[in-house]
Amino acid sequence: MLTVGVEEEFLLLEPDGAVAPVSGGVLGVTEGDERVKPEYTAYQLETVSGVHTRLDRLHDELAELRWIASNAAERTGALLVAAGAPPFRRGPLEAVTDDPRYRELADRYPSATLAAAGTCGCHVHVGVADRDLAVGVLGRLRPWLAPLLALTANSPYADGADSGYGSIRYEARRQWPTFRAPEVWADAEDYDRAIKALIADGTALDVGGVHLLARLSGRYPTIEIRVADTCLSVTDTVVFAGIVRALVATLIEDVRYARPVDAMSAAEVEDGLAAAARHGLVVRGPQPPGRPPVAIADQLRVLLRKITPALGESGDAVAVHSRLGWLCRHGTGAERQRSLLQSDPRPDAFVNALAEHTAPRPATARALAWAI
């Protein structure tokens, strides 16, 4: 059984939707819990789960972490919100967390910092200790990044308006020079050579500043999938983690049996990701001339067929397919955000609704539990 862990990034917002740069105060409340950490801006937090083999236990810890962070935020007058980007107003560069590394990143890449400030992602770590094997998996992840992004799109709003995207976070983070799909590398030595070259030429500050959509973690013996927006609910996060783990398990077998790597070009991968960021699971509106529409929902169905044996082996098939059925009926995080704002357009009502979905009260949590 492959292990799985999750890092979730969150926004700290005022009740009216303005960003609340109070992470220092929130961390003071949670002092002693090393699972709650600062993030790039002072109006963000990150939570880091432990290592799990069972998704129900991952669910319980992530729900606990959201509840801890939410209660601490409320004690500073802020609300904890799981969204891929601030829906109303972003903070200035001065809101970058007072940390030497973050300051150096902001100084070296000011345009990327301005564009992507406050964007929040969900990073899933899957334990793969063999680095050559893990690099083989990275190259094979490329065709599946678009449906993974579409499934987790949760940032439709920016500057108080509908951006037209399901994931405006993806578009904003493209300003970072290494925010792109992994390449197909021969082995770990080839991968390491490429990472060192990015650092040497100034494209990245350090190993942690290589923002590939999937990479080898610089801290843990894991593959780290970083394509997703922070998910609106804990259950969304856990079903995503289950799909990612099953996909990695499936691709490990492809590597071991030397099955060929899908020969998608960089342009094809980028087109798929762009379509996923804009449309989510359903393609809407006119497509660029001369190019067929990228049917992300069809890609997701192919992905599910591919990973169903692995889901069965881990015991996750029923729960994952059940939750995906729920998503088809109720929409991704982006679609649910739009429904919330349409039902009550007042900013304070919208932000409170997002906070409730992020860390629901116990009665609501039971209704949204993992074992549905």
C-alpha positions in Angstrom: 0.0 0.0 0.0 1.5 3.3 -1.0 1.5 6.0 1.7 -0.2 9.4 1.1 0.1 12.8 2.8 -1.4 16.2 2.0 -0.4 19.8 2.3 -3.3 22.3 2.1 -3.0 26.1 1.7 -5.7 28.4 2.9 -6.7 32.1 2.8 -7.3 34.2 5.9 -10.1 36.7 5.0 -12.0 39.5 6.8 -15.8 38.9 7.0 -16.2 41.3 4.1 -13.8 39.3 1.9 -10.7 41.5 2.2 -7.5 39.6 2.9 -6.5 39.5 6.6 -2.7 39.5 7.0 -2.9 37.9 10.5 -1.1 34.6 10.1 1.3 35.5 12.8 -1.5 35.9 15.3 -3.2 32.6 14.1 0.1 30.7 14.5 0.5 32.2 18.0 -2.9 30.5 18.9 -1.8 27.2 17.3 1.7 27.4 18.8 3.0 23.9 19.4 1.1 22.3 16.6 3.8 21.9 13.9 1.2 20.8 11.4 0.0 24.4 11.0 2.6 26.6 9.2 3.0 30.1 7.6 2.8 30.5 3.9 4.0 32.9 1.2 1.8 35.8 2.3 0.7 36.9 5.7 -2.9 36.2 4.8 -2.3 32.5 4.1 -1.7 29.4 6.2 -0.6 25.8 5.3 -1.5 22.6 7.1 0.6 19.5 6.7 -0.9 16.0 7.4 1.0 13.0 8.6 1.6 9.9 6.5 -1.4 7.6 5.9 -2.3 4.4 4.2 -6.1 4.7 4.9 -8.1 7.5 3.3 -10.6 7.6 6.2 -7.8 8.4 8.6 -6.4 11.0 6.2 -9.9 12.5 6.1 -10.1 12.7 9.9 -6.7 14.4 10.3 -7.4 16.9 7.5 -10.7 17.8 9.1 -9.1 18.2 12.5 -6.4 20.5 11.0 -9.0 22.6 9.3 -11.0 22.9 12.5 -7.8 23.9 14.5 -6.8 26.5 11.9 -10.4 27.8 11.6 -10.9 28.2 15.3 -7.5 30.0 15.6 -8.4 32.3 12.7 -11.7 33.2 14.4 -9.8 34.2 17.5 -8.0 36.8 15.5 -11.2 38.1 13.8 -10.5 36.3 10.5 -12.1 33.4 8.6 -10.3 30.4 7.2 -11.3 29.9 3.5 -10.4 27.1 1.2 -10.2 28.7 -2.2 -7.5 28.7 -4.9 -7.3 32.5 -5.0 -8.7 35.5 -3.1 -12.2 36.1 -4.4 -12.2 39.9 -3.8 -9.0 41.9 -3.1 -5.5 40.6 -3.0 -2.8 42.0 -0.6 0.1 44.2 -1.7 3.7 42.9 -2.0 4.2 44.2 1.6 2.0 41.3 2.7 4.7 38.7 1.8 5.5 36.8 5.0 8.5 38.2 6.8 10.8 35.3 6.1 14.2 35.7 4.4 13.5 33.1 1.7 10.0 34.5 0.9 11.5 38.0 0.7 14.2 36.8 -1.7 11.6 35.1 -3.9 9.6 38.3 -4.0 12.7 40.4 -4.8 13.9 38.1 -7.6 10.5 37.3 -9.2 8.3 40.4 -8.5 6.0 40.0 -11.5 5.2 36.4 -10.5 4.7 37.5 -6.9 2.2 40.2 -8.0 0.3 37.8 -10.3 0.1 34.8 -8.0 0.0 36.4 -4.6 -2.3 34.5 -2.3 -3.0 31.6 -4.6 -3.5 28.4 -2.7 -2.8 24.8 -3.8 -3.3 21.3 -2.6 -0.1 19.2 -2.7 -0.5 15.4 -2.5 2.6 13.4 -1.6 2.7 9.7 -2.5 5.5 7.6 -1.0 7.9 6.2 -3.6 11.4 5.7 -2.2 13.1 4.5 -5.5 14.0 7.8 -7.2 14.6 6.2 -10.6 11.1 4.6 -10.4 9.6 7.9 -9.2 11.1 9.8 -12.2 9.6 7.2 -14.5 6.2 8.0 -13.0 6.7 11.7 -13.4 7.0 11.5 -17.2 3.9 9.3 -17.3 1.8 11.7 -15.3 1.8 14.3 -18.0 -1.4 13.2 -19.9 -3.3 13.1 -16.6 -2.5 16.5 -15.2 -5.4 18.2 -17.0 -8.2 16.1 -15.6 -6.6 16.3 -12.2 -6.7 20.1 -12.4 -10.2 20.1 -13.8 -11.4 17.9 -11.0 -10.1 20.3 -8.3 -10.7 23.7 -9.9 -11.8 26.0 -7.1 -10.9 29.6 -7.9 -13.5 31.2 -10.2 -13.4 34.7 -8.7 -10.7 37.4 -8.7 -11.0 41.1 -7.8 -14.7 40.7 -7.0 -15.7 39.4 -10.4 -16.1 36.1 -12.1 -12.8 35.5 -14.0 -14.4 33.1 -16.5 -12.1 30.4 -15.3 -12.6 27.4 -13.0 -9.0 27.9 -11.8 -7.7 31.4 -12.1 -5.0 30.2 -9.8 -3.5 28.1 -12.6 -3.4 31.1 -14.9 -1.9 33.3 -12.3 0.8 30.9 -11.3 1.9 30.5 -14.9 3.9 33.6 -14.2 6.4 31.5 -12.2 9.0 30.3 -14.7 9.0 26.7 -13.5 5.2 26.3 -13.1 4.9 23.7 -15.8 4.5 20.0 -16.4 7.4 17.7 -15.7 9.4 16.4 -18.6 10.2 12.8 -19.5 13.6 12.2 -17.9 15.6 9.0 -18.3 16.4 8.5 -14.6 17.0 10.3 -11.3 20.4 11.5 -12.4 18.8 13.1 -15.5 16.1 14.7 -13.3 18.7 16.0 -10.8 20.7 17.5 -13.7 17.7 19.4 -15.0 16.8 20.7 -11.6 20.4 21.9 -10.9 20.4 23.7 -14.3 17.2 25.6 -13.4 18.8 26.8 -10.2 22.1 27.6 -11.8 20.6 29.8 -14.5 18.4 31.7 -12.0 15.1 30.2 -13.2 14.5 28.8 -9.7 15.9 30.0 -6.4 16.4 26.5 -4.9 15.0 23.0 -5.1 11.9 24.1 -3.2 11.4 26.9 -5.8 11.1 24.5 -8.7 7.3 24.7 -9.0 6.7 21.8 -11.3 3.1 20.5 -11.4 4.6 17.2 -10.3 8.1 16.7 -8.9 10.2 14.7 -6.5 9.9 16.2 -3.1 13.1 17.9 -1.8 12.2 16.9 1.8 10.5 13.5 1.6 10.9 10.2 -0.3 7.7 11.1 -2.3 6.3 12.1 -5.6 4.6 15.5 -5.0 1.6 16.3 -7.3 1.0 20.1 -7.1 -1.4 20.8 -9.9 -4.6 21.1 -7.8 -6.3 24.2 -6.4 -7.0 23.9 -2.6 -10.2 22.0 -2.5 -13.4 23.5 -1.0 -14.2 20.6 1.3 -12.1 18.0 3.1 -13.9 15.2 1.2 -12.9 16.8 -2.2 -9.3 16.8 -1.0 -9.4 13.1 0.1 -11.0 11.9 -3.1 -8.4 13.7 -5.0 -5.6 12.1 -2.9 -7.2 8.7 -3.4 -7.2 9.2 -7.2 -3.6 10.5 -7.2 -2.4 7.5 -5.1 -4.2 5.0 -7.4 -2.7 6.8 -10.5 0.8 6.6 -9.1 0.4 2.9 -8.2 -0.8 2.3 -11.8 2.0 4.2 -13.4 4.6 2.4 -11.2 3.4 -0.8 -12.9 3.7 0.9 -16.3 7.3 1.8 -15.5 8.2 -1.7 -14.2 6.8 -3.4 -17.3 8.5 -0.8 -19.5 5.2 0.2 -21.1 5.7 3.1 -23.5 5.3 6.7 -22.3 2.5 8.7 -23.9 4.1 10.8 -26.6 2.2 14.0 -25.8 4.0 17.2 -26.9 4.5 20.0 -24.5 1.9 22.1 -26.5 -0.7 19.3 -26.2 -0.1 19.1 -22.4 -0.4 22.9 -22.1 -3.5 23.0 -24.2 -5.1 20.4 -22.0 -4.2 22.3 -18.8 -5.4 25.6 -20.2 -8.8 24.0 -21.1 -9.0 22.4 -17.6 -8.2 25.7 -15.9 -10.9 27.6 -17.9 -13.7 25.0 -18.1 -13.3 22.5 -15.4 -14.9 19.2 -16.4 -17.2 20.7 -19.0 -16.0 22.5 -22.2 -18.0 25.7 -22.7 -17.9 28.4 -25.3 -15.9 28.6 -28.5 -12.5 27.0 -28.8 -9.4 28.4 -30.6 -9.7 28.0 -34.4 -8.0 25.1 -35.9 -8.0 23.0 -32.7 -10.5 20.5 -31.6 -12.0 21.1 -28.1 -10.2 19.3 -25.3 -12.8 17.0 -23.7 -11.6 17.0 -20.1 -14.6 14.9 -18.9 -13.7 12.2 -21.4 -10.1 12.3 -20.2 -11.4 11.8 -16.6 -13.4 8.8 -17.6 -10.3 7.2 -19.3 -8.3 8.0 -16.1 -10.9 6.3 -13.9 -10.9 3.2 -16.1 -7.1 3.1 -15.9 -6.9 3.4 -12.1 -10.0 1.3 -11.1 -7.9 -1.8 -10.4 -5.6 0.1 -8.1 -8.6 1.7 -6.3 -10.0 -1.8 -5.8 -6.7 -3.1 -4.4 -6.5 -0.2 -1.9 -10.2 -0.6 -0.9 -11.1 2.9 -2.1 -13.1 2.2 -5.2 -16.6 2.5 -3.7 -15.9 5.7 -1.8 -14.0 7.4 -4.7 -16.7 6.5 -7.3 -19.5 7.6 -4.9 -17.9 11.0 -4.3 -17.2 11.5 -8.0 -20.9 10.9 -8.6 -21.7 13.5 -6.0 -19.3 15.9 -7.9 -21.1 15.3 -11.2 -24.4 16.2 -9.5 -23.2 19.3 -7.5 -20.2 20.5 -9.4 -16.5 21.1 -8.7 -15.5 23.7 -6.1 -15.6 26.4 -8.7 -19.1 25.6 -9.7 -20.2 25.4 -6.1 -18.6 28.8 -5.4 -20.6 30.3 -8.2 -23.8 28.7 -6.8 -23.1 30.1 -3.4 -22.6 33.7 -4.7 -25.7 33.5 -6.9 -27.8 32.4 -4.0 -26.7 35.4 -1.9 -24.5 38.0 -3.6 -23.5 39.8 -0.4 -19.7 39.5 0.2 -20.1 38.7 3.9 -22.6 36.0 3.2 -20.4 34.5 0.5 -17.3 34.5 2.7 -19.1 33.0 5.6 -20.5 30.2 3.4 -17.0 29.5 2.0 -15.7 29.3 5.6 -18.5 26.9 6.6 -17.7 24.6 3.6 -14.0 24.8 4.6 -14.4 23.7 8.2 -18.0 22.8 8.8 -19.5 22.6 12.2 -19.9 19.1 13.5 -23.5 18.6 12.3 -22.6 19.7 8.8 -19.4 17.7 8.9 -21.4 14.5 9.4 -23.4 15.3 6.3 -20.2 15.8 4.2 -18.3 12.8 5.7 -15.9 10.8 3.7 -17.8 7.5 4.1 -20.8 8.6 1.9 
